[in-house]
Amino acid sequence: MVFSSIVFLFFYLPAVLLIYHLIFLPVTLGMNQMLFRRLSNLFLLMVSLFFYFWGENFLLWIVIASTMIDYICGMLISGGFKKGEIKPLETNRKVTWLQRLGLVMSITSNLAFLGFFKYFNFGVDNFNSALSMIGLENSLWLDAPQIILPLGISFYTFQSMSYTIDVFTGRVKATRNLVDFACYVTMFPQLVAGPIVRYRDVAEQLVSRRVSIPLFASGVVRFVIGLGKKVLIANTVAVAADQIFALPAGELTLAVTWLGIVAYALQIYFDFSGYSDMAIGLGRMFGFRYLENFNFPYIALSIQDFWRRWHISLSSWFRDYVYIPLGGSRKGNLRTYFNLVTVFFLCGLWHGASWSFVVWGLYHGAFLVAERLGFGAWTRRLSLPLRHVYTLLVVLIGWVFFRADTLSYALSYIRSMAGFGEGSGLVHNLSSFATPDLVIALVAGIIGSAPIVAATNMRIDAACSKMAERKQRWVDLAFVEPTKVLLLSVIMLLSVMSLASGTYNPFIYFRF
């Protein structure tokens, strides 16, 4: 089940929201708040497990197993099996063997789940390729089982693992309440495609959140905007991107390849940021506030800036749990460069079991190192438009490796982008792909990837606040708010019409 589906929008979500708020109503009314808040967490846990089971069937056991292991490990690390209050551990304490065991068990089990289900097929393919290269074709493992990749395993294993690491380092105290912890791990808004929510960011909300009409309304607005991003922009440009990247390398031309990569860049941004918007919006509808996951990455002026804005929950996860533990930038320049390359090698591998993803990660790591070596200081002397062009060019070329099925195809595609393609343009040219729908989606995507709409909305809100101070609130109520409601209604209507017509509706990040 995906958010951009008729079943979710008109059956699952309305039913879940209705029952949840009926359960939560006593909390709002101040009646036995602890009991009904716990019951609401139990309800969220059950519907989240059902949500995952709907798409993955009995692969649900992986989520349950990961949750149980990390819950037990958290208890071992914190001493939660003993009587008494659980408190955050001191950072300068003497680490016991039991605490170290709990941390090792958590990290090992999560990485084992991730490694087996995500990289087993990749490992077998590379093993067979290596044997073929040295002439041992008779030893190929041809009957190896094909392992199915569970949805969202990269997200929920990282999320669950961050809990035990934070308990071990004293950033957060463990919880004895299994329902609360399982609710945190399996929360359906962000279970299968992020953002990666850390326990310390929602621990207080699990036990003391409140639901209000303004928060719920802001969640609806955010959800509708995310749905529009996904259905109206990402799905539309995805058609052209997929068609162009399916062309044989010998038929690629300069114009077509640039159209394809721009379409893909907008697809992946609006697909994933749209999903994040929907997840954040759904969280607000249930009383949770999730951190932002994107901050207009395509307006970045350097690759370092890009990674402060793109998939913030993942980049901050690697920073806090890999880069800093490796030494960060505290152990000299060479070690810093090594740490950066290591992090982005792992970041590429996290995204997918393919050498193309590894190259994409190393590619970004190389530019981050280059910017630290002095290239970044040189680019900062350029004008802002040139810095922006540099960053976009690097990012777009990087997306070629990310999207291409093979490294050889990626290199051929980049060669065509540079004007050295083999295609004549007689069979496949811009007119073959540039439909009116695509042109509209490209224009909307380019505008939407910059903070133009957000800045305009902020100015309107500021003007309305000034009018309210002058007792002219009626202008906001009579014109501004109805206009916003109308625009959101149009986005929702167009999105539903598009879904009902059975248009192309992939979710890129589900395969990660």
C-alpha positions in Angstrom: 0.0 0.0 0.0 1.4 3.4 -1.0 0.2 6.8 0.1 -0.6 7.8 -3.5 -3.3 5.1 -4.0 -7.1 5.2 -3.9 -7.2 2.4 -1.3 -5.0 4.4 1.1 -6.6 7.8 0.5 -10.2 6.8 0.7 -10.3 3.7 2.8 -7.3 3.0 5.0 -6.4 6.6 6.1 -10.0 7.8 6.9 -10.7 4.7 8.9 -7.5 4.9 10.8 -7.8 8.6 11.5 -11.4 8.2 12.7 -10.7 5.3 15.1 -7.4 6.9 16.4 -9.0 10.2 17.3 -12.0 8.5 19.0 -9.4 6.6 21.1 -7.4 9.8 21.7 -10.4 12.0 22.5 -10.3 11.3 26.3 -6.7 12.6 26.2 -7.8 15.8 24.7 -10.6 16.1 27.3 -8.2 15.4 30.1 -9.6 12.0 31.1 -7.1 9.3 32.1 -4.6 10.6 29.7 -1.9 8.0 30.3 -4.2 5.1 29.6 -5.7 6.4 26.4 -2.4 7.7 25.1 -1.0 4.2 25.6 -4.1 2.7 23.8 -3.6 5.1 20.9 0.0 3.9 20.6 -1.2 0.3 20.6 -3.7 1.1 17.9 -1.0 2.9 15.8 1.3 -0.2 16.2 -1.4 -2.6 15.0 -2.5 -0.5 12.0 1.2 0.1 11.1 1.9 -3.7 11.1 -1.2 -4.2 9.0 0.0 -1.5 6.6 3.4 -3.3 6.1 1.7 -6.7 5.9 -0.5 -5.4 3.1 2.5 -5.0 0.8 5.1 -7.4 2.2 3.0 -10.3 3.7 5.1 -12.4 6.0 8.3 -10.5 5.5 6.7 -8.5 8.3 8.6 -10.9 10.6 11.8 -9.0 9.8 10.4 -5.7 11.2 9.1 -7.5 14.3 12.4 -9.3 14.8 14.5 -6.2 14.4 12.2 -4.3 16.8 12.3 -7.0 19.5 16.1 -7.4 19.3 16.7 -3.7 19.7 14.2 -3.4 22.5 16.0 -6.2 24.4 19.4 -4.7 23.6 18.3 -1.3 24.8 17.2 -2.9 28.1 20.5 -4.7 28.4 22.5 -1.5 27.8 20.5 0.6 30.2 20.0 -2.0 32.9 16.3 -1.9 32.4 15.8 -5.5 33.5 16.6 -4.4 37.0 14.1 -2.7 39.3 14.2 1.0 39.6 13.9 4.0 37.3 15.8 3.9 34.0 18.0 7.0 33.6 20.2 8.1 30.7 23.7 6.6 31.0 26.6 8.9 31.8 28.9 9.5 28.9 32.1 9.1 30.9 31.1 5.9 32.7 32.9 2.7 32.7 31.3 0.5 30.1 30.3 -3.0 31.3 30.6 -6.1 29.2 26.8 -6.4 29.2 26.4 -3.0 27.8 29.0 -3.7 25.1 27.2 -7.0 24.4 23.9 -5.3 23.9 25.3 -2.7 21.5 27.2 -5.4 19.5 24.1 -7.6 19.3 22.0 -4.7 18.0 24.4 -3.5 15.4 25.3 -7.0 14.2 21.7 -8.2 13.9 20.6 -5.1 12.1 23.5 -5.2 9.7 23.0 -8.9 9.2 19.3 -8.4 8.2 20.3 -5.5 5.9 23.3 -7.4 4.5 21.5 -10.6 3.7 18.3 -9.3 2.3 19.8 -6.4 0.4 23.2 -7.6 -0.7 23.0 -11.4 -1.0 22.1 -11.4 -4.7 24.7 -8.7 -5.4 27.3 -10.8 -3.7 26.4 -13.9 -5.6 26.5 -12.0 -8.9 30.0 -10.6 -8.2 31.2 -14.0 -6.9 30.1 -15.6 -10.2 31.6 -12.8 -12.2 35.0 -13.2 -10.4 35.0 -16.9 -11.1 34.2 -16.4 -14.8 37.1 -13.9 -15.1 39.6 -16.5 -13.8 38.2 -19.3 -15.9 36.4 -21.3 -13.2 33.0 -21.4 -15.0 32.3 -24.9 -13.6 32.3 -23.5 -10.1 29.6 -20.9 -10.6 26.8 -20.8 -8.1 24.0 -20.9 -10.6 21.3 -22.3 -8.3 21.6 -19.6 -5.7 18.2 -18.5 -4.3 17.0 -15.1 -5.3 16.3 -13.1 -2.1 13.4 -10.6 -2.2 14.3 -7.1 -0.9 11.8 -6.2 1.9 10.4 -2.7 1.5 12.0 0.0 3.7 14.6 -2.3 5.3 17.3 0.3 4.9 15.2 2.8 6.7 13.8 0.9 9.7 17.0 -1.0 10.4 18.9 2.4 10.6 16.1 3.9 12.7 16.0 1.0 15.1 19.8 0.8 15.4 20.1 4.5 16.2 18.0 3.9 19.3 20.5 1.4 20.9 23.5 3.5 19.9 21.9 6.6 21.5 21.1 4.6 24.7 24.7 3.4 24.8 26.1 6.9 24.4 23.7 8.4 26.9 21.9 10.6 24.4 18.5 9.1 25.4 17.2 6.8 28.1 15.8 3.4 27.2 12.1 2.6 27.5 10.6 -0.4 29.2 7.4 0.0 27.3 7.6 -2.4 24.4 4.4 -1.0 22.7 5.8 2.6 22.7 9.1 1.4 21.2 7.5 -0.8 18.6 5.1 2.0 17.7 8.1 4.3 17.2 9.9 1.8 14.9 6.8 0.7 12.8 4.9 4.0 12.6 3.4 3.6 9.1 3.9 7.3 7.9 7.7 6.8 7.7 8.1 3.0 7.9 9.0 2.2 4.3 10.6 5.3 2.9 11.6 7.6 5.7 12.5 10.1 6.9 14.7 8.3 9.4 13.2 9.4 12.7 15.4 9.0 15.8 13.9 7.9 19.1 15.2 10.9 20.9 13.2 13.2 18.6 9.9 11.5 19.4 10.4 9.9 22.8 8.6 12.7 24.6 5.8 12.8 22.0 5.1 9.1 22.5 4.1 9.7 26.1 2.9 13.3 26.2 1.8 14.4 22.7 -1.4 16.4 22.1 -3.6 16.7 19.1 -5.0 20.0 18.1 -7.1 21.3 15.2 -4.3 23.7 13.9 -1.7 20.9 14.0 -4.1 18.5 12.2 -4.9 21.1 9.6 -1.3 21.8 9.0 -0.8 18.1 8.5 -3.5 17.9 5.9 -2.0 20.8 4.0 1.5 19.2 4.1 0.1 15.9 3.0 -1.8 17.3 0.1 1.2 19.3 -1.1 3.3 16.1 -0.9 0.7 14.2 -2.8 0.7 16.8 -5.5 4.5 16.7 -5.7 4.4 13.0 -6.1 1.4 12.5 -8.5 1.4 15.6 -10.6 5.1 16.3 -11.0 7.2 13.2 -10.2 4.9 10.7 -11.9 4.7 12.9 -15.1 8.4 13.5 -15.5 9.1 9.9 -14.6 7.6 8.7 -17.9 10.1 10.7 -20.0 13.0 9.8 -17.7 12.3 6.1 -17.8 11.7 6.1 -21.6 15.0 8.0 -22.3 17.1 5.8 -19.9 15.6 2.7 -21.6 17.1 3.8 -25.0 20.1 1.9 -26.4 23.4 3.8 -25.8 23.9 4.1 -29.5 20.6 6.1 -29.9 21.3 8.8 -27.3 21.7 12.4 -28.4 22.8 15.6 -26.6 19.4 17.1 -26.3 17.6 13.8 -25.3 20.1 12.9 -22.6 19.9 16.4 -21.0 16.1 16.1 -21.1 16.3 12.7 -19.5 18.6 13.6 -16.7 16.7 16.9 -15.9 13.5 14.9 -15.8 15.0 12.3 -13.6 16.5 14.9 -11.2 13.0 16.4 -10.8 11.5 12.9 -10.5 13.7 11.7 -7.7 13.4 15.0 -5.8 9.6 15.4 -6.0 9.1 11.7 -5.5 11.1 11.5 -2.3 10.4 15.0 -0.9 6.8 14.4 -1.7 6.8 11.2 0.3 8.6 13.0 3.1 6.0 15.8 3.0 3.2 13.2 3.2 4.9 11.4 6.1 5.4 14.7 8.0 1.8 15.6 7.3 0.5 12.3 8.5 2.6 12.5 11.6 1.0 15.8 12.5 -2.5 14.4 12.0 -1.6 11.9 14.7 0.1 14.5 17.0 3.7 13.8 16.0 6.2 16.4 14.7 8.9 14.9 12.5 12.0 16.8 11.5 12.4 18.2 7.9 14.1 15.9 5.4 14.7 18.4 2.5 15.6 22.0 2.2 15.5 22.9 -1.5 18.7 21.0 -2.4 18.8 22.2 -6.0 19.5 25.8 -4.9 22.8 24.7 -3.2 26.0 26.5 -4.0 28.4 23.6 -3.3 28.3 19.9 -2.9 28.7 20.3 0.8 25.7 22.6 0.8 23.8 20.1 -1.3 24.3 17.4 1.4 23.1 19.7 4.1 19.8 20.0 2.2 19.3 16.6 0.5 17.8 13.7 2.5 18.8 15.4 5.8 17.8 12.5 8.0 20.2 10.1 6.2 23.1 12.5 5.8 22.9 13.5 9.5 22.6 9.8 10.4 25.9 9.0 8.6 27.5 12.1 10.2 26.5 11.2 13.8 26.9 7.4 13.6 29.7 6.9 11.1 31.7 10.0 10.3 32.1 11.4 13.9 32.9 7.9 15.4 35.6 7.5 12.7 37.1 10.7 14.0 35.3 13.3 11.8 37.7 16.1 11.1 39.5 15.9 14.4 42.5 13.7 13.3 44.1 15.6 10.6 43.4 16.3 6.9 44.2 12.8 5.5 42.0 11.1 8.1 39.2 13.6 7.4 39.4 12.8 3.6 39.4 9.1 4.4 36.4 9.4 6.6 34.5 11.4 4.0 35.2 8.9 1.3 34.2 6.0 3.6 31.0 7.6 4.6 30.0 8.3 1.0 31.0 4.8 -0.1 28.6 3.4 2.5 26.0 6.0 1.5 26.1 4.8 -2.1 26.0 1.2 -1.0 23.1 2.0 1.3 21.0 3.2 -1.6 21.4 0.0 -3.6 23.2 -3.2 -4.3 25.0 -2.1 -7.4 28.4 -0.8 -8.4 26.6 2.2 -10.0 25.4 3.3 -6.5 28.9 2.8 -5.1 30.4 5.0 -7.9 27.7 7.6 -7.2 28.7 7.7 -3.5 32.4 7.8 -4.2 31.8 10.5 -6.8 30.1 12.8 -4.3 32.8 11.9 -1.7 35.5 12.9 -4.2 33.9 16.3 -4.7 33.5 16.9 -1.0 37.2 16.1 -0.5 38.1 18.4 -3.5 36.1 21.2 -1.9 38.0 20.8 1.4 41.3 20.7 -0.5 40.8 24.2 -1.9 38.5 23.8 -4.8 35.6 25.0 -2.6 37.5 28.1 -1.7 38.1 28.8 -5.4 34.4 28.3 -6.2 33.4 30.7 -3.5 35.2 33.5 -5.4 32.9 32.9 -8.3 29.6 34.7 -8.8 26.5 33.0 -7.2 25.0 31.9 -10.6 28.3 30.2 -11.5 28.5 28.5 -8.2 24.9 27.3 -8.7 25.7 26.0 -12.2 28.8 24.1 -10.9 26.7 22.4 -8.2 23.8 21.5 -10.5 26.2 20.1 -13.1 28.0 17.9 -10.5 24.7 16.7 -9.1 23.1 16.0 -12.5 26.1 14.0 -13.7 26.0 12.1 -10.4 22.3 11.2 -11.0 23.3 9.5 -14.2 25.3 6.9 -12.2 22.4 6.7 -9.7 19.8 6.0 -12.5 21.7 3.9 -15.0 21.5 0.2 -14.7 25.2 -0.4 -15.5 28.4 1.6 -15.3 29.0 1.2 -19.0 25.6 2.7 -19.8 26.2 5.6 -17.4 29.5 6.4 -19.1 27.9 6.3 -22.5 25.1 8.5 -21.3 27.5 11.1 -19.9 29.5 11.0 -23.1 26.3 11.9 -25.0 25.6 14.7 -22.5 29.0 16.1 -23.5 28.0 16.0 -27.2 29.8 12.8 -28.2 26.8 10.6 -28.5 26.3 8.2 -31.4 22.6 8.9 -31.9 21.5 10.7 -35.1 18.3 12.1 -33.6 16.3 10.9 -36.5 14.4 8.2 -34.5 14.5 9.7 -31.0 14.6 13.5 -30.5 13.0 16.1 -28.2 9.7 16.0 -29.9 9.4 12.3 -29.2 9.2 13.0 -25.5 8.3 16.7 -24.9 4.6 16.3 -24.5 2.5 19.2 -23.1 2.1 17.4 -19.8 5.9 17.0 -19.5 6.6 20.6 -20.3 4.1 21.8 -17.7 5.5 19.4 -15.1 9.1 20.5 -15.9 8.2 24.1 -15.5 6.3 23.4 -12.2 9.1 21.2 -11.0 11.8 23.9 -11.7 9.7 26.5 -9.9 8.8 24.1 -7.0 12.5 23.1 -6.5 13.3 26.7 -5.5 11.8 28.4 -2.4 9.7 30.8 -4.6 6.3 29.5 -3.5 7.4 29.2 0.2 8.8 32.8 0.2 5.6 34.1 -1.4 3.5 32.3 1.2 5.7 33.8 4.0 5.2 37.3 2.6 1.5 36.8 2.4 1.4 35.5 6.0 3.5 38.5 7.2 1.1 40.9 5.4 -1.9 39.2 7.0 -0.3 39.5 10.4 0.2 43.2 9.9 -3.4 43.5 8.7 -4.5 41.6 11.8 -2.7 44.2 14.0 -4.6 46.9 12.2 -7.8 45.0 12.8 -8.1 44.0 9.1 -8.2 40.3 9.8 -11.3 40.1 7.6 -9.1 40.4 4.5 -7.2 37.2 5.4 -10.4 35.3 6.2 -12.3 36.6 3.2 -9.7 36.3 0.5 -6.3 34.7 1.5 -7.5 31.6 3.4 -10.2 30.7 0.8 -7.7 31.1 -2.0 -5.3 28.7 -0.2 -8.1 26.2 0.4 -9.1 26.4 -3.2 -5.6 25.8 -4.4 -5.2 22.8 -2.1 -8.5 21.4 -3.3 -7.4 21.7 -6.9 -4.2 19.9 -6.1 -6.1 17.1 -4.3 -8.7 16.8 -7.1 -6.1 16.7 -9.9 -4.1 14.1 -7.9 -7.1 11.9 -7.3 -8.2 12.2 -11.0 -4.6 11.2 -12.1 -4.6 8.2 -9.7 -8.1 7.1 -10.8 -7.0 7.2 -14.4 -4.3 4.6 -13.7 -1.3 6.8 -14.6 2.2 5.7 -14.1 2.8 5.7 -10.3 6.3 4.4 -9.2 7.9 5.2 -5.9 11.7 5.4 -6.4 12.8 5.1 -2.8 10.8 2.0 -2.1 13.6 -0.1 -3.7 16.2 1.4 -1.3 
